[in-house]
């Protein structure tokens, strides 16, 4: 600790700030379905998730090793490069949080690191094989595997419980959701807290405090775990609303299947050292669970925006990281300017978020207007109309309002509307694809 310079100290603090944003950005991964189905109250859910994120941070360091000694070459890497990478990751995290999109904090960090390293030392500084095998392939495979597992688990769950009392079954699965949500939180701490450990360890190596290939010191593990736990407790309510209400309408059985599938994928990848996106795994599981129930649908307009954000995360964070590195190369004034831009950009995003605040009091409201929704209504697509013609609408309170058993389509159309902040809630939203 005595060898840490001022610049290295700034990088460590910035890394912990990123870890904090990672916490509230990814709270939805573990708790969105638990909150949306009513298994836990919002504040109780995020508190539980925060504690288990902290515990998970101590379970493994395999992912930290991948980041600190795998993605970029340590030889010739400067501390300023890591600072620039963190700037790109933080700003992308905050921007996607503002619009309520569950993008990958992991890929934001990787993109920022790759962009800053390329700006500093060129493309030869990137270990392409590691990026492909431990970043890109898991990015594609994780949501597909988690989604398929959740679909099959949901269908199996409904088949097993088809002759049981619905209310009794739902109560039991809500209890199961609490356990599975805890498992996802533990897995998230095991995977995502390590990414900050890895980036701090990499900074310590570049600063000459640690030898290349060293494991994260205990104080790094503790500080990273605490930072992500605090961010988790803050609660990323905007993204919780998107994953819990925006992608599909989940029943307790589906929530349990989604969370169990996602946790299995995340824990397996952490054991193997794959630094996959927990956000993509959990989002894929939620969509899979939505498709696994008969009559269940996925709102593909929301999912499409999420897919676009996933695809933009690496290059966008990389461009910001490269721009920040260009500034830091100018000397002390460039580093100061980069830090100023980070603080100013964060302040602007936070100010914009106050215009349409989402917190634990309204995160589950069906009539809360989405941030990107200016009309209050989402257009009904061709796929939605086709599904409505052959299947009943999703089960739930909105599906039974004002309709009889022989009017399945009207059950959705006749749902009452409500307004918030001057926008009309979409009565057809539960079945929108």
C-alpha positions, 0 to 999 in steps of 0.5 A: 500500500505504501507504494501507491502513487496519487494516479494509482490511487485515483485509478483504484477509486475510479475502479470502485466507482465502476464497481458501485455502478455495476452493483446498481446496474445489475441488481435487476439480474437477481431481483427483478423477477422476485420483485415483479411476482411479489415474492419479496418487497423491493427494499427487502430484495435489494438488501438480500441481494447486497449481502449475498453479492458481498459473500460471493466476492470471496468465493473465487478469483478465476475471473479476476485472473482472466481480466488482470492477465488475459485480455491485454498484454501487461508489458508496457501497459500504463496506469493511465490506460486503465483509468481511461478504460474505467471512464468509458465503462462508467459512462456507458453503464450510467447511460444505459441505466438512464434509459432502463436497458439491461446492458452488460457492465462486463462488456462495458469494462472490456470495451473500455479496456480494449479501446484505451489499450489500442489507443495507447499501444496499438492492436498488438496489445490485445490478446485476441484469442482470449477475447474470443474464447472468454468474452465473445463466445460466452456473450453469444452462448450465455443468453441462448443456453440460459434461455433454452434452459429456462424455457424447458424448466418452465414447461416442466414446472407447469407440467408437474403442477398441472393438477395442483391448486394454482394458489398453493403452487404459486405460494410455494414457487414464490418461496422457491424464488427467494432461494433462487434469487439468492443463488443468482446474487451469490453468483453475481458477486462471484462473477462481477465483483471479480472484474473490479478485483481484476482491473485493480490488480492490473493497475497495481501491476502496471504501477509496480506494486504487484508482480505480473500474474499475482492474485488480488490482495485481500484488501482488493477483494474486500473493497470490491465486494463492499462497493458492489454490495453498496451499489446493489443495495441502492437498487437499479430500479429503472432496469428492474422495471424493464426486466420485471415488467418490460420483457414479459409478464412472469408468474412465480413458476416462471420466475423460479425457472428463470432465476435457477437457470441463470444462476446455474449458467453464471456459477458454471462460467465463474468456475471455468474462468469465463467472464460472461455477462450476468445481465445477458444470462439473466435476460435470456433466462427471463425471455426463455421463461416467458416463452415457456408458459402456454399463452406467454409472450415476449415483448420483442420491441423491448427485447430488440432495444436490449439486443441493440444495446448489447451489440453497441456496448463493446464498441461504444465503451471502447470509443469512449475509452479510446477518447479518454486515453487520447486525453490522458496522453497529453499529460497531467492536464489531460488526466484532470480533464478526463476526470472532470468530464467523467464527473460532469457526464455523471452529473448530467445523467443523474439530473436527467434521471430525476425527470422521471424518477423510478424507485422502490415505491413505483417499480412494479406499477404497470402504469409507470411510463417507460423512459423511452415511451413518449406516447405511453403505448407500444404498437401491437405487432403482427406476431402479437395479433397472430398469437392472440388469435390462437392462444389465450392472453398471459395469466394474471390480473390484467388477463381477467379484467372485464372478460368472460371465458369465451372472450380471451382476446377481449380480456387483454383489450378491455383492461382499464387504462391509467395515466401517469405523468400525462401518458396513457398506459397501454391496455394491450401491453401484456400481450405486446411482442 
